Amino acid sequence: MKEIAGTNARVEGGNTREGGGNTREGGGNTREGGGLTPSRRAALSSIVVAVALVAVALVAGCTSQQDTSGTNGGETVTQPIDSITVSGQGTIKAGPDEAVITVTVETDAPDPQQALDANSKGMQSVLDRLKAEGLDDASLQTANVAVFPNRRWDEKTNKEVTESYRAQNSIQVILTDLARVGPVFAAATEAGAGTVSGPDWRLSDDGVAVSQALEKAYAAARAKAETLATAAGVQLGEVLSVQESGVQAPPVFYGERAGATFDTAVQAPPVNPMDLEVIGSVTVTFRLDK
């Protein structure tokens, strides 16, 4: 009986251990339901570290701003500057010292080879004639050479047909002696040029005229600012900024055009040089003093 009882006791003890095992399993369940597994603890630690870094950064930023303001002896308050911005324009008239004439030779032929060949010979005649007037190669510059078909619309076939080919050669004649503009017109047309146009008046160096125009533009801007300051009851102070708005020195096209007459002698057209306008513009900002 004792052995049986002891056996029962061991069985009961075994049950107790099983119960204890159940208790541990329950505890395990408790940890599983409400506790933290190792992976979750690692994730939570990462979040805590990130939040701490953000907090440190915010504190450091606030400290830097405070240090900066402290270095300046307190809060820095930027006071607006009373100012006025005006624009001015100045114009200078200057006589041209260069004239550019455009001379064009056009030739038609049944095929492009013949058109170009005849055109080249025609332009060479013009060049020889102009050189005989005393012009050098530097004064005679090729501007454009082209060969293209002459087409028309055929009403019967409703198609474009090529009738012939045209060759063009244009040169620019640059003159520094303005008295020679008229004779060049006459010489070019006499030599066979189909179109002579110009002159295009211009300044070879506009630096001096541009500087004078900008000086006048600044003076105009300052005068305008002084008028406005006086009207507002304040004093015009120092210049805060100056900006060049632009300079215009456009060449002037005379508009004379001569057609070839192929006469043995051609009367030179009367040509009078035109003054050029150089325009400068500036924008200036002045301080206003009370």
C-alpha positions as CSV (number, residue, x, y, z in Angstrom):
1,M,0.0,0.0,0.0
2,K,2.8,2.3,0.8
3,E,4.3,1.6,-2.5
4,I,1.0,2.2,-4.2
5,A,0.6,5.3,-2.1
6,G,4.1,6.3,-3.0
7,T,3.4,5.6,-6.5
8,N,0.2,7.7,-6.3
9,A,2.2,10.4,-4.7
10,R,4.7,10.3,-7.5
11,V,1.9,10.3,-10.0
12,E,0.4,13.2,-8.2
13,G,3.7,14.9,-8.1
14,G,4.0,14.2,-11.8
15,N,0.6,15.9,-12.2
16,T,1.9,18.7,-10.1
17,R,4.8,19.1,-12.4
18,E,2.5,18.9,-15.3
19,G,0.4,21.5,-13.7
20,G,3.5,23.5,-13.1
21,G,4.3,22.9,-16.7
22,N,0.9,24.2,-17.6
23,T,1.5,27.1,-15.4
24,R,4.7,27.9,-17.3
25,E,2.9,27.5,-20.5
26,G,0.3,29.9,-19.2
27,G,3.1,32.2,-18.2
28,G,4.5,31.7,-21.7
29,N,1.1,32.6,-23.1
30,T,1.1,35.6,-20.8
31,R,4.4,36.8,-22.1
32,E,3.2,36.1,-25.7
33,G,0.1,38.1,-25.3
34,G,1.2,41.0,-23.2
35,G,5.0,40.8,-23.1
36,L,7.8,41.8,-25.7
37,T,9.5,39.3,-27.9
38,P,13.2,40.0,-28.7
39,S,12.3,41.3,-32.2
40,R,9.8,43.7,-30.8
41,R,12.2,44.9,-28.2
42,A,14.7,45.7,-30.9
43,A,12.2,47.6,-33.0
44,L,11.1,49.6,-30.0
45,S,14.7,50.5,-29.1
46,S,15.2,51.8,-32.7
47,I,12.2,54.1,-32.4
48,V,13.3,55.4,-29.0
49,V,16.8,56.2,-30.4
50,A,15.3,58.0,-33.4
51,V,13.0,60.1,-31.3
52,A,16.0,61.0,-29.0
53,L,18.1,62.1,-32.0
54,V,15.3,64.4,-33.3
55,A,14.9,65.9,-29.8
56,V,18.7,66.5,-29.6
57,A,18.7,68.1,-33.1
58,L,15.8,70.5,-32.1
59,V,17.6,71.5,-28.9
60,A,20.8,72.1,-30.8
61,G,19.0,74.3,-33.4
62,C,17.4,76.4,-30.7
63,T,20.7,76.8,-29.0
64,S,22.4,77.9,-32.2
65,Q,19.8,80.6,-32.9
66,Q,20.0,81.8,-29.3
67,D,23.8,82.0,-29.5
68,T,23.6,83.9,-32.7
69,S,21.2,86.4,-31.3
70,G,23.3,86.6,-28.1
71,T,26.4,87.3,-30.1
72,N,24.6,90.3,-31.6
73,G,23.7,91.5,-28.2
74,G,20.1,90.4,-28.3
75,E,17.5,89.9,-31.0
76,T,18.5,91.3,-34.3
77,V,15.8,93.5,-35.9
78,T,16.3,94.4,-39.6
79,Q,15.1,97.9,-40.2
80,P,13.8,98.6,-43.8
81,I,15.8,101.2,-45.8
82,D,13.9,104.1,-47.3
83,S,14.8,104.2,-51.0
84,I,13.6,105.2,-54.4
85,T,14.3,103.5,-57.7
86,V,14.1,105.4,-60.9
87,S,15.1,104.9,-64.6
88,G,16.7,107.3,-67.0
89,Q,17.5,107.4,-70.7
90,G,20.1,109.3,-72.7
91,T,20.5,109.8,-76.4
92,I,23.6,110.8,-78.4
93,K,23.6,111.6,-82.1
94,A,26.8,110.7,-83.9
95,G,27.7,110.8,-87.6
96,P,28.5,107.4,-89.2
97,D,32.0,106.6,-90.3
98,E,31.1,103.4,-92.3
99,A,28.6,102.6,-95.0
100,V,27.6,99.1,-96.2
101,I,26.2,98.5,-99.7
102,T,24.7,95.1,-100.7
103,V,25.3,94.1,-104.4
104,T,23.6,91.1,-105.9
105,V,24.0,89.3,-109.2
106,E,21.2,87.0,-110.4
107,T,21.4,84.7,-113.4
108,D,18.8,82.3,-114.9
109,A,19.6,79.2,-117.0
110,P,18.0,75.9,-118.1
111,D,20.1,73.9,-115.6
112,P,21.9,74.7,-112.3
113,Q,25.4,74.3,-113.7
114,Q,24.8,76.9,-116.4
115,A,23.1,79.2,-114.0
116,L,26.0,79.1,-111.5
117,D,28.7,79.4,-114.2
118,A,27.1,82.4,-115.7
119,N,26.4,84.0,-112.3
120,S,30.0,83.5,-111.2
121,K,31.3,85.2,-114.4
122,G,28.8,88.1,-113.8
123,M,29.9,88.6,-110.2
124,Q,33.5,88.5,-111.2
125,S,32.8,91.4,-113.7
126,V,31.3,93.4,-110.8
127,L,34.2,92.7,-108.5
128,D,36.7,93.7,-111.2
129,R,34.8,96.9,-111.8
130,L,34.7,97.8,-108.1
131,K,38.4,97.1,-107.7
132,A,39.0,99.4,-110.5
133,E,37.3,102.1,-108.4
134,G,40.0,101.5,-105.8
135,L,38.3,99.1,-103.4
136,D,40.4,96.2,-102.0
137,D,39.5,92.7,-101.1
138,A,38.9,93.5,-97.4
139,S,36.1,95.9,-98.5
140,L,34.4,93.3,-100.7
141,Q,32.9,90.5,-98.6
142,T,30.7,87.6,-99.8
143,A,27.4,87.6,-98.0
144,N,25.4,84.8,-99.7
145,V,25.6,82.3,-102.7
146,A,22.6,80.2,-103.7
147,V,21.3,78.1,-106.6
148,F,17.6,77.1,-106.7
149,P,14.9,76.1,-109.2
150,N,12.3,78.5,-110.6
151,R,9.0,76.7,-110.2
152,R,5.5,77.4,-111.3
153,W,2.1,75.7,-110.8
154,D,0.8,73.8,-113.9
155,E,-3.0,74.1,-114.0
156,K,-3.3,71.1,-116.3
157,T,-1.3,68.6,-114.2
158,N,-2.0,70.3,-110.8
159,K,1.7,70.0,-110.1
160,E,4.7,72.2,-109.7
161,V,7.0,72.2,-112.7
162,T,10.6,73.5,-112.9
163,E,11.0,76.0,-115.7
164,S,14.7,77.0,-115.0
165,Y,17.3,77.6,-112.4
166,R,18.5,80.7,-110.8
167,A,21.9,81.5,-109.2
168,Q,22.4,84.4,-106.8
169,N,25.6,85.9,-105.4
170,S,25.5,88.8,-102.9
171,I,28.5,90.8,-101.6
172,Q,28.7,93.5,-99.1
173,V,30.8,96.6,-100.0
174,I,32.2,98.3,-96.8
175,L,33.1,101.9,-97.3
176,T,34.9,104.2,-94.9
177,D,35.0,107.0,-97.4
178,L,31.3,108.0,-97.4
179,A,31.8,110.1,-100.5
180,R,32.3,107.0,-102.6
181,V,28.8,105.5,-101.8
182,G,27.2,107.1,-104.9
183,P,30.0,106.1,-107.4
184,V,29.9,102.5,-106.0
185,F,26.2,102.3,-106.8
186,A,26.9,103.5,-110.3
187,A,29.8,101.2,-110.9
188,A,28.0,98.1,-109.6
189,T,25.0,98.6,-111.8
190,E,27.2,99.5,-114.8
191,A,29.1,96.2,-114.3
192,G,25.8,94.2,-114.4
193,A,24.6,93.8,-110.8
194,G,20.9,93.1,-110.8
195,T,20.2,94.6,-107.3
196,V,22.2,97.2,-105.4
197,S,20.8,98.3,-102.0
198,G,21.8,100.4,-99.0
199,P,23.7,102.1,-97.7
200,D,23.6,100.8,-94.2
201,W,25.1,103.6,-92.0
202,R,27.0,102.5,-88.9
203,L,29.8,103.3,-86.5
204,S,32.9,101.2,-86.6
205,D,33.5,101.9,-82.9
206,D,30.6,103.1,-80.8
207,G,32.3,103.0,-77.5
208,V,32.6,106.7,-77.0
209,A,29.0,107.3,-78.0
210,V,27.7,104.6,-75.7
211,S,29.6,106.0,-72.7
212,Q,28.2,109.5,-73.4
213,A,24.7,108.1,-73.7
214,L,25.0,106.2,-70.4
215,E,26.3,109.4,-68.7
216,K,23.2,111.3,-69.9
217,A,21.0,108.4,-68.8
218,Y,22.4,108.5,-65.2
219,A,22.0,112.3,-65.1
220,A,18.4,112.0,-66.2
221,A,17.7,109.3,-63.5
222,R,19.2,111.4,-60.8
223,A,17.3,114.5,-61.8
224,K,14.1,112.5,-61.7
225,A,14.9,111.1,-58.2
226,E,15.7,114.6,-56.9
227,T,12.4,115.9,-58.1
228,L,10.5,113.1,-56.4
229,A,12.5,113.4,-53.2
230,T,11.8,117.1,-53.0
231,A,8.1,116.5,-53.6
232,A,8.1,114.0,-50.8
233,G,9.9,116.3,-48.4
234,V,13.0,114.1,-48.0
235,Q,16.6,114.3,-49.0
236,L,18.3,112.2,-51.7
237,G,21.0,110.0,-50.2
238,E,23.7,107.8,-51.6
239,V,23.4,105.4,-54.5
240,L,22.5,101.9,-53.5
241,S,22.6,100.3,-56.9
242,V,23.0,101.1,-60.6
243,Q,22.0,98.8,-63.4
244,E,22.4,99.3,-67.1
245,S,19.1,98.6,-68.7
246,G,20.5,98.5,-72.3
247,V,22.2,100.4,-75.1
248,Q,20.8,100.7,-78.6
249,A,23.0,101.7,-81.4
250,P,21.1,100.4,-84.4
251,P,22.4,100.9,-87.9
252,V,20.3,103.1,-90.2
253,F,19.3,101.7,-93.6
254,Y,19.1,104.4,-96.2
255,G,16.7,102.5,-98.4
256,E,18.1,103.4,-101.7
257,R,17.9,100.6,-104.3
258,A,19.1,100.7,-107.9
259,G,18.3,98.3,-110.7
260,A,20.6,97.3,-113.4
261,T,20.3,99.5,-116.5
262,F,23.3,98.1,-118.3
263,D,24.1,101.5,-119.7
264,T,27.7,102.3,-120.5
265,A,27.6,105.2,-118.1
266,V,25.4,105.5,-115.0
267,Q,24.8,108.6,-113.1
268,A,25.8,108.2,-109.5
269,P,22.8,108.8,-107.1
270,P,23.2,111.6,-104.6
271,V,23.7,110.2,-101.1
272,N,23.8,112.1,-97.8
273,P,24.9,110.3,-94.6
274,M,22.4,110.2,-91.8
275,D,23.1,110.8,-88.1
276,L,22.9,107.7,-85.9
277,E,21.2,107.7,-82.5
278,V,22.8,105.8,-79.6
279,I,20.4,105.3,-76.7
280,G,21.5,104.3,-73.2
281,S,19.2,103.3,-70.4
282,V,19.9,102.9,-66.6
283,T,18.0,102.0,-63.5
284,V,19.3,103.6,-60.2
285,T,18.3,103.1,-56.6
286,F,19.0,105.9,-54.1
287,R,18.7,106.0,-50.3
288,L,16.2,108.5,-48.9
289,D,17.3,110.5,-45.8
290,K,14.8,112.3,-43.7
